[in-house]
Amino acid sequence: MHSDDVAPLPTIAGASTTPSFPVGVAVTEDEIIVCDQRTGAIDVFPINASGDVAPIRQIVGFETEIGPCNDVAVVNGERCRSAR
């Protein structure tokens, strides 16, 4: 039986979250990792994050050479991103 009265899953959204155009998400045992195509940033949130929360870590900036990304993944414990 289907019901429209289902509680939503936790949502990370708001000014403090920082992603402006999230295109890729990876989940580990304790983190949610988001790739932001517009800023070229990789934002890391705690697994239990919900609401308007700031990332606990952010990988961003010219020296990272990340640039625009399309996706993010975790391989052998290392964060990876795919570029265009």
N, CA, C and O of each residue as an XYZ file, in Angstrom:
336
protein
N       0.835     -1.162      0.000
C       0.000      0.000      0.000
C       0.888      1.237      0.000
O       1.857      1.299      0.757
N       0.580      2.202     -0.821
C       1.353      3.432     -0.949
C       0.628      4.559     -0.236
O      -0.592      4.691     -0.331
N       1.388      5.362      0.473
C       0.802      6.496      1.163
C       1.613      7.743      0.843
O       2.842      7.689      0.783
N       0.941      8.849      0.642
C       1.633     10.112      0.393
C       2.132     10.747      1.683
O       2.857     11.740      1.636
N       1.766     10.204      2.813
C       2.162     10.744      4.104
C       3.430     10.065      4.611
O       3.448      9.494      5.702
N       4.487     10.134      3.809
C       5.763      9.525      4.161
C       6.725     10.635      4.551
O       6.845     11.631      3.839
N       7.403     10.472      5.664
C       8.369     11.476      6.103
C       9.521     11.567      5.107
O       9.997     10.539      4.625
N       9.979     12.781      4.788
C      11.097     12.917      3.850
C      12.396     12.435      4.470
O      12.561     12.433      5.690
N      13.302     12.032      3.615
C      14.644     11.702      4.079
C      15.325     12.990      4.511
O      14.910     14.068      4.085
N      16.355     12.914      5.343
C      17.056     14.139      5.725
C      17.561     14.878      4.483
O      18.004     14.255      3.518
N      17.492     16.189      4.517
C      17.898     17.026      3.397
C      18.941     18.025      3.872
O      18.784     18.650      4.921
N      20.004     18.172      3.093
C      21.013     19.188      3.367
C      20.724     20.333      2.401
O      20.892     20.187      1.191
N      20.292     21.468      2.937
C      19.943     22.606      2.083
C      19.990     23.887      2.901
O      19.708     23.883      4.099
N      20.346     24.976      2.245
C      20.380     26.277      2.895
C      21.677     27.004      2.607
O      22.595     26.448      2.004
N      21.743     28.242      3.037
C      22.886     29.111      2.740
C      24.201     28.580      3.302
O      25.248     28.778      2.686
N      24.173     27.923      4.437
C      25.415     27.442      5.073
C      26.009     26.220      4.389
O      27.185     25.912      4.587
N      25.215     25.520      3.588
C      25.681     24.263      3.004
C      26.741     24.457      1.939
O      27.571     23.566      1.758
N      26.761     25.542      1.243
C      27.707     25.991      0.211
C      27.523     25.418     -1.192
O      27.785     26.169     -2.131
N      27.103     24.180     -1.449
C      26.967     23.762     -2.851
C      25.950     24.611     -3.609
O      24.827     24.818     -3.151
N      26.370     25.101     -4.784
C      25.457     25.900     -5.598
C      24.906     25.101     -6.780
O      23.829     25.413     -7.286
N      25.636     24.074     -7.224
C      25.165     23.219     -8.320
C      25.709     21.812     -8.089
O      26.600     21.363     -8.810
N      25.167     21.107     -7.072
C      25.675     19.768     -6.765
C      25.319     18.773     -7.860
O      24.162     18.678     -8.268
N      26.316     18.034     -8.332
C      26.073     17.076     -9.420
C      26.488     15.658     -9.066
O      26.111     14.718     -9.765
N      27.244     15.485     -8.014
C      27.675     14.146     -7.637
C      27.693     13.997     -6.137
O      28.056     14.924     -5.412
N      27.300     12.829     -5.674
C      27.275     12.552     -4.241
C      27.852     11.158     -4.004
O      27.536     10.212     -4.726
N      28.694     11.045     -2.993
C      29.201      9.744     -2.549
C      28.961      9.661     -1.046
O      29.018     10.666     -0.338
N      28.696      8.459     -0.578
C      28.426      8.252      0.845
C      29.365      7.173      1.370
O      29.479      6.094      0.790
N      30.034      7.483      2.478
C      30.870      6.499      3.165
C      30.167      6.135      4.471
O      29.025      6.537      4.698
N      30.835      5.388      5.313
C      30.240      5.010      6.596
C      29.931      6.218      7.475
O      28.986      6.186      8.263
N      30.726      7.287      7.344
C      30.544      8.423      8.244
C      30.495      9.786      7.569
O      30.465     10.808      8.255
N      30.486      9.825      6.230
C      30.477     11.117      5.542
C      29.612     11.100      4.282
O      29.404     10.062      3.653
N      29.117     12.290      3.939
C      28.449     12.535      2.666
C      29.345     13.501      1.909
O      29.669     14.573      2.419
N      29.746     13.138      0.704
C      30.695     13.929     -0.077
C      29.960     14.435     -1.314
O      29.380     13.649     -2.063
N      29.988     15.752     -1.526
C      29.226     16.373     -2.604
C      30.173     17.122     -3.532
O      31.026     17.885     -3.080
N      30.014     16.896     -4.832
C      30.787     17.596     -5.854
C      29.935     18.751     -6.388
O      28.815     18.536     -6.850
N      30.462     19.967     -6.327
C      29.764     21.154     -6.801
C      30.350     21.572     -8.149
O      31.478     22.059     -8.222
N      29.579     21.377     -9.204
C      30.077     21.655    -10.557
C      30.371     23.133    -10.765
O      31.346     23.473    -11.435
N      29.569     24.000    -10.219
C      29.738     25.432    -10.460
C      31.010     25.975     -9.822
O      31.723     26.760    -10.447
N      31.306     25.573     -8.596
C      32.473     26.119     -7.895
C      33.706     25.224     -7.983
O      34.807     25.657     -7.642
N      33.534     23.988     -8.433
C      34.653     23.061     -8.480
C      35.070     22.601     -7.100
O      36.211     22.185     -6.901
N      34.159     22.670     -6.147
C      34.471     22.294     -4.767
C      33.978     20.888     -4.469
O      33.026     20.401     -5.078
N      34.643     20.252     -3.526
C      34.162     19.002     -2.951
C      33.874     19.304     -1.491
O      34.778     19.639     -0.725
N      32.604     19.184     -1.110
C      32.155     19.480      0.244
C      31.915     18.177      0.993
O      31.346     17.236      0.441
N      32.346     18.121      2.241
C      32.207     16.913      3.056
C      31.342     17.243      4.273
O      31.622     18.177      5.023
N      30.280     16.446      4.446
C      29.346     16.617      5.552
C      29.340     15.351      6.401
O      29.608     14.264      5.890
N      29.036     15.482      7.700
C      28.886     14.278      8.517
C      27.678     13.477      8.026
O      26.725     14.051      7.500
N      27.715     12.187      8.193
C      26.660     11.302      7.690
C      25.294     11.663      8.255
O      24.284     11.435      7.590
N      25.232     12.216      9.453
C      23.958     12.554     10.069
C      23.534     13.999      9.828
O      22.617     14.487     10.489
N      24.189     14.696      8.886
C      23.860     16.095      8.601
C      22.439     16.204      8.062
O      21.973     15.352      7.305
N      21.771     17.263      8.467
C      20.421     17.528      7.995
C      20.129     19.011      8.193
O      20.482     19.587      9.222
N      19.493     19.618      7.219
C      19.131     21.027      7.330
C      20.210     21.936      6.777
O      20.964     21.551      5.883
N      20.278     23.146      7.316
C      21.213     24.171      6.865
C      22.510     24.036      7.647
O      22.724     24.742      8.632
N      23.380     23.124      7.206
C      24.636     22.855      7.906
C      25.829     23.154      6.999
O      25.773     22.924      5.791
N      26.882     23.658      7.578
C      28.112     23.910      6.833
C      28.891     22.606      6.696
O      28.794     21.733      7.559
N      29.662     22.467      5.618
C      30.498     21.267      5.489
C      31.563     21.248      6.590
O      32.015     22.292      7.061
N      31.947     20.031      6.984
C      33.008     19.906      7.986
C      34.386     20.068      7.346
O      35.357     20.411      8.020
N      34.459     19.818      6.038
C      35.684     20.041      5.257
C      35.275     20.449      3.851
O      34.188     20.115      3.379
N      36.167     21.177      3.193
C      35.915     21.566      1.806
C      37.240     21.566      1.062
O      38.237     22.115      1.532
N      37.229     20.939     -0.106
C      38.397     20.948     -0.982
C      38.040     21.873     -2.133
O      37.163     21.561     -2.939
N      38.721     23.014     -2.210
C      38.390     24.012     -3.222
C      39.576     24.955     -3.393
O      40.392     25.110     -2.484
N      39.664     25.572     -4.544
C      40.690     26.579     -4.776
C      41.527     26.276     -6.001
O      41.603     25.136     -6.460
N      42.141     27.301     -6.511
C      42.928     27.208     -7.735
C      44.036     26.157     -7.638
O      44.257     25.401     -8.584
N      44.722     26.107     -6.516
C      45.852     25.192     -6.367
C      45.448     23.726     -6.311
O      46.299     22.857     -6.499
N      44.166     23.419     -6.058
C      43.717     22.026     -6.050
C      43.603     21.476     -7.468
O      43.640     20.262     -7.671
N      43.464     22.370     -8.453
C      43.278     22.012     -9.864
C      42.048     21.132    -10.074
O      42.001     20.338    -11.014
N      41.045     21.274     -9.190
C      39.835     20.468     -9.334
C      39.013     20.943    -10.519
O      38.668     20.136    -11.384
N      38.689     22.228    -10.585
C      37.863     22.749    -11.664
C      36.463     22.148    -11.624
O      36.107     21.470    -10.660
N      35.665     22.393    -12.667
C      34.308     21.836    -12.706
C      34.352     20.302    -12.673
O      35.210     19.688    -13.307
N      33.440     19.704    -11.944
C      33.406     18.248    -11.862
C      32.006     17.737    -12.157
O      31.027     18.475    -12.046
N      31.923     16.489    -12.527
C      30.645     15.867    -12.848
C      30.207     14.837    -11.826
O      29.021     14.519    -11.744
N      31.129     14.313    -11.052
C      30.781     13.265    -10.110
C      31.896     13.133     -9.079
O      32.992     13.665     -9.257
N      31.601     12.427     -8.017
C      32.591     12.167     -6.986
C      32.403     10.715     -6.535
O      31.287     10.194     -6.540
N      33.493     10.078     -6.152
C      33.435      8.684     -5.699
C      34.493      8.482     -4.626
O      35.421      9.279     -4.487
N      34.337      7.415     -3.879
C      35.334      7.036     -2.887
C      35.867      5.668     -3.305
O      35.115      4.698     -3.397
N      37.181      5.605     -3.556
C      37.823      4.366     -3.985
C      38.954      4.077     -3.014
O      39.875      4.880     -2.868
N      38.885      2.936     -2.355
C      39.898      2.559     -1.360
C      40.129      3.664     -0.335
O      41.264      3.920      0.068
N      39.053      4.312      0.080
C      39.133      5.334      1.102
C      39.577      6.696      0.608
O      39.664      7.630      1.405
N      39.861      6.844     -0.674
C      40.298      8.125     -1.236
C      39.176      8.737     -2.067
O      38.501      8.044     -2.828
N      38.983     10.072     -1.908
C      37.979     10.764     -2.707
C      38.506     11.015     -4.102
O      39.635     11.471     -4.279
N      37.685     10.718     -5.089
C      38.035     10.944     -6.485
C      36.905     11.722     -7.140
O      35.757     11.624     -6.707
N      37.206     12.478     -8.156
C      36.166     13.184     -8.889
C      36.405     12.986    -10.375
O      37.527     12.733    -10.814
N      35.338     13.105    -11.134
C      35.478     13.006    -12.585
C      35.267     14.393    -13.177
O      34.388     15.137    -12.742
N      36.058     14.724    -14.145
C      35.942     16.015    -14.828
C      35.235     15.804    -16.146
O      34.996     14.676    -16.577
N      34.910     16.906    -16.770
C      34.244     16.821    -18.074
C      35.181     16.288    -19.111
O      34.800     16.144    -20.273
